[in-house]
Every structure is written in C-alpha cells, then in structure tokens.
C-alpha cells in the first residue's frame, strides 16, 4: 500500500512538473502608447516658449491639455487635444489630433478661439519622440499668429 501511495505521489509531482513552463511567454510586445508629458520649444511672436502636451490614452482615444508658456511661466495659450491612435506597434504609433482653443484660452486675446489639426508619428526611444504637422482649421483671431508648421515633441 505504501508503494502505491509513493508511486501516486511521484506521478503527481511529475505531472505537475510537466505542466509548469518556466520560460518567458512569447508573443507580441505591448503596443506603444502616447500617454505622458510631451514637450517642445516653439517661437511665438519672436519669443521662445515651451509647448507641453499632457496626454492620456484609453484604447485608441487620446485627450489632454496643451499649454504654451514663456520661459518665465507666463501662459500664452491653453487648449485641449482630442485624437485617435492607429497603427500602434511596439516601436511606433500614429496620432491624428485636433487641438481646440476656446475663448479665454489665449489670455492676450480673450475673445479668440480656434482649432488646429494634424497628425504625428510617435517613435519609441530614449527619449521617445513625436514628429508631425499642424494646420489651422478655424480661428476667430485676426490675424492668426501662425497657420501651419511641423513639430517634434520629446517625451519627458
């Protein structure tokens, strides 16, 4: 009887060991997201300023505040970004976005509002970057400070 119990116990241990895989699972790497704080230096009316995007991604939807501020902290613009990520891999992702500025979002022109739109390509790295373009979609400001251009933001 004792030999049968020992044999059953040994077979149980062997079976458990056969079902245990200590190797790292293989499969696709996690897709790159655009979550986080992204920054770039810009020139506004001949002054050096910092543009900051603080993005939150949920699935393919992206949103968050965008600010442009002078080096001394004076805010030139407050806006909100809404966008969609597509084609995300472990090393890159595309972001199509709209940046909306409501009345009061530009302190020096409180009645001004408008929208910019564009597309960016995020690339993994140290640091990660997003490069792309923007263009003015609509504005109540006369005249708009800028209408189109390109950006390269760096993840902080």
VMD Tcl script that draws the C-alpha trace (Angstrom):
set ca {
  {0.00 0.00 0.00}
  {2.82 2.32 0.91}
  {4.47 1.75 -2.51}
  {1.20 2.59 -4.30}
  {0.88 5.89 -2.37}
  {4.52 6.71 -3.11}
  {4.01 5.90 -6.79}
  {0.87 8.09 -6.96}
  {2.71 10.95 -5.23}
  {5.69 10.68 -7.61}
  {3.37 10.56 -10.65}
  {1.51 13.61 -9.31}
  {4.75 15.56 -8.93}
  {5.91 14.55 -12.39}
  {2.59 15.55 -13.91}
  {2.69 18.92 -12.14}
  {6.24 19.47 -13.33}
  {5.30 18.63 -16.90}
  {2.56 21.27 -16.85}
  {4.81 24.01 -15.48}
  {6.62 26.15 -18.03}
  {9.20 28.46 -16.54}
  {10.11 30.04 -19.89}
  {9.09 33.58 -20.76}
  {5.91 33.59 -22.81}
  {6.41 34.57 -26.41}
  {4.10 36.86 -28.27}
  {3.78 40.42 -29.48}
  {5.29 43.22 -27.41}
  {2.97 45.78 -25.92}
  {1.92 48.48 -28.36}
  {3.46 51.93 -27.94}
  {1.15 54.46 -26.28}
  {1.30 58.25 -26.30}
  {0.47 58.58 -22.58}
  {2.53 61.14 -20.76}
  {4.11 64.55 -20.87}
  {5.46 65.69 -24.27}
  {7.31 68.99 -24.82}
  {8.92 71.11 -27.50}
  {10.32 74.60 -27.79}
  {8.44 76.96 -30.09}
  {8.77 80.57 -31.16}
  {5.71 82.75 -30.64}
  {5.88 86.36 -31.84}
  {9.67 86.19 -31.71}
  {9.74 84.85 -28.15}
  {10.98 81.44 -27.05}
  {8.21 79.38 -25.45}
  {7.57 75.80 -24.37}
  {4.63 73.79 -25.72}
  {3.52 70.95 -23.43}
  {1.04 68.16 -24.22}
  {-0.11 66.08 -21.23}
  {-1.79 63.12 -22.90}
  {-3.93 60.28 -21.60}
  {-4.64 57.34 -23.88}
  {-7.56 54.97 -23.33}
  {-7.69 52.34 -26.05}
  {-7.20 54.33 -29.23}
  {-8.69 57.59 -27.83}
  {-6.28 60.30 -26.70}
  {-7.04 63.53 -24.82}
  {-5.39 66.08 -22.62}
  {-4.44 69.69 -22.01}
  {-1.98 71.60 -24.18}
  {-0.22 74.74 -22.98}
  {2.24 77.18 -24.49}
  {4.16 79.21 -21.91}
  {7.12 81.57 -21.91}
  {10.27 80.57 -20.04}
  {9.20 82.84 -17.14}
  {5.92 80.88 -16.77}
  {3.54 83.33 -18.44}
  {0.93 81.26 -20.27}
  {0.31 82.25 -23.88}
  {-2.24 79.55 -24.71}
  {-4.37 76.87 -23.04}
  {-6.06 74.28 -25.22}
  {-7.39 70.75 -25.28}
  {-6.24 67.94 -27.55}
  {-8.50 65.12 -28.72}
  {-7.21 62.44 -31.03}
  {-7.03 58.86 -32.18}
  {-4.06 56.49 -32.25}
  {-3.76 53.98 -35.07}
  {-1.20 51.51 -36.38}
  {0.45 51.10 -32.97}
  {3.34 48.64 -32.77}
  {5.98 48.17 -30.09}
  {8.10 50.90 -31.71}
  {5.73 53.40 -33.32}
  {2.18 54.74 -33.47}
  {0.27 57.34 -35.48}
  {-1.79 60.07 -33.82}
  {-4.40 62.12 -35.66}
  {-5.49 65.05 -33.49}
  {-7.49 68.24 -33.12}
  {-6.30 70.95 -30.75}
  {-9.12 73.24 -29.63}
  {-8.65 76.64 -28.01}
  {-11.81 78.16 -26.56}
  {-12.45 81.84 -25.85}
  {-10.24 82.80 -22.93}
  {-7.59 80.22 -23.87}
  {-5.29 82.96 -25.12}
  {-5.00 85.49 -22.27}
  {-3.84 88.36 -24.52}
  {-6.83 87.78 -26.86}
  {-9.68 86.63 -24.59}
  {-12.31 86.56 -27.37}
  {-10.10 84.43 -29.64}
  {-10.89 80.77 -30.26}
  {-9.85 78.24 -32.86}
  {-8.80 74.76 -33.85}
  {-5.66 73.19 -35.20}
  {-5.43 69.72 -36.62}
  {-2.68 67.40 -37.69}
  {-1.01 64.05 -37.50}
  {2.00 62.85 -35.56}
  {4.16 59.74 -35.57}
  {5.34 58.60 -32.15}
  {8.57 56.62 -32.08}
  {9.91 54.64 -29.12}
  {13.38 55.52 -27.94}
  {15.34 57.18 -25.20}
  {13.71 59.60 -25.24}
  {10.57 58.83 -27.25}
  {9.59 61.44 -29.83}
  {6.51 62.51 -31.77}
  {7.01 64.25 -35.10}
  {4.39 65.66 -37.40}
  {2.47 68.64 -38.61}
  {-0.30 71.04 -37.67}
  {-2.54 73.35 -39.64}
  {-5.10 75.96 -38.66}
  {-8.67 74.70 -39.18}
  {-10.57 77.72 -37.88}
  {-9.94 80.88 -35.86}
  {-11.74 83.98 -34.67}
  {-8.40 85.77 -34.12}
  {-7.40 88.41 -36.62}
  {-4.77 87.81 -37.82}
  {-3.75 84.34 -36.59}
  {-0.16 84.18 -35.31}
  {0.62 81.07 -37.38}
  {-1.33 78.81 -39.69}
  {0.77 75.68 -40.22}
  {4.05 74.05 -39.41}
  {5.79 70.99 -38.07}
  {6.55 69.84 -34.54}
  {8.88 67.42 -32.82}
  {7.89 66.74 -29.24}
  {10.01 64.78 -26.78}
  {8.56 62.61 -24.03}
  {9.61 63.83 -20.59}
}
mol new
graphics top color blue
foreach p $ca { graphics top sphere $p radius 0.5 }
foreach p [lrange $ca 0 end-1] q [lrange $ca 1 end] { graphics top cylinder $p $q radius 0.2 }
display resetview
